Amino acid sequence: MGEAGSQGILHVGACQLDLERGLLLRDGTAVPLRSKAYSLLAHLARNAGKVVTKSDLIGAVWGNIVVTEDSLTQAVRDIRKALADD
């Protein structure tokens, strides 16, 4: 994952994460991603190179809402699909 540019763009593999518009882009085209999956991807991209625990991720994305690890697993699955990460 790359650094944010002056326009709030993070490079994630072959995609770009537009933090200002809240979009994941591939070749300039928006890639559909549910809001929690987008929030998770943005959190991971902002913390590239750091160890982030499951608990930290759940807290950052879901806040005070009680969810199981299945919610995190589903969001990761959605991200991998959006990034075409086999």
C-alpha positions, -999 to 999 in steps of 0.1 A, spaced: 0 0 0 14 33 -10 15 67 6 -13 93 3 -7 118 -24 -16 155 -22 -51 146 -34 -58 120 -7 -51 90 -29 -35 58 -15 -23 31 -39 -34 -4 -30 -19 -28 -55 -32 -19 -89 -60 2 -74 -63 36 -59 -82 45 -27 -96 80 -30 -100 91 6 -116 124 -2 -144 108 -23 -146 75 -4 -140 54 -35 -119 25 -45 -108 29 -81 -93 6 -107 -82 22 -139 -102 53 -130 -134 33 -126 -152 30 -92 -151 -5 -78 -182 -13 -56 -174 -19 -20 -197 -19 10 -191 9 35 -176 -12 63 -153 -30 39 -142 4 25 -136 17 61 -116 -14 69 -95 -10 37 -89 27 44 -79 19 80 -54 -8 68 -40 15 41 -35 43 66 -17 19 89 5 2 62 35 -15 77 20 -16 112 7 -46 131 -30 -41 137 -49 -66 158 -84 -79 150 -97 -61 181 -82 -28 168 -97 -33 134 -132 -41 148 -130 -11 170 -118 12 142 -145 1 118 -175 -9 139 -169 13 170 -192 5 198 -213 -19 178 -209 -55 190 -199 -77 161 -183 -111 157 -151 -119 139 -173 -131 111 -181 -94 102 -144 -88 99 -139 -119 79 -167 -109 55 -152 -74 51 -118 -88 43 -134 -112 18 -152 -83 1 -119 -63 -1 -100 -92 -16 -127 -96 -42 -128 -59 -50 -90 -59 -53 -91 -90 -74 -68 -106 -49 -69 -144 -55 
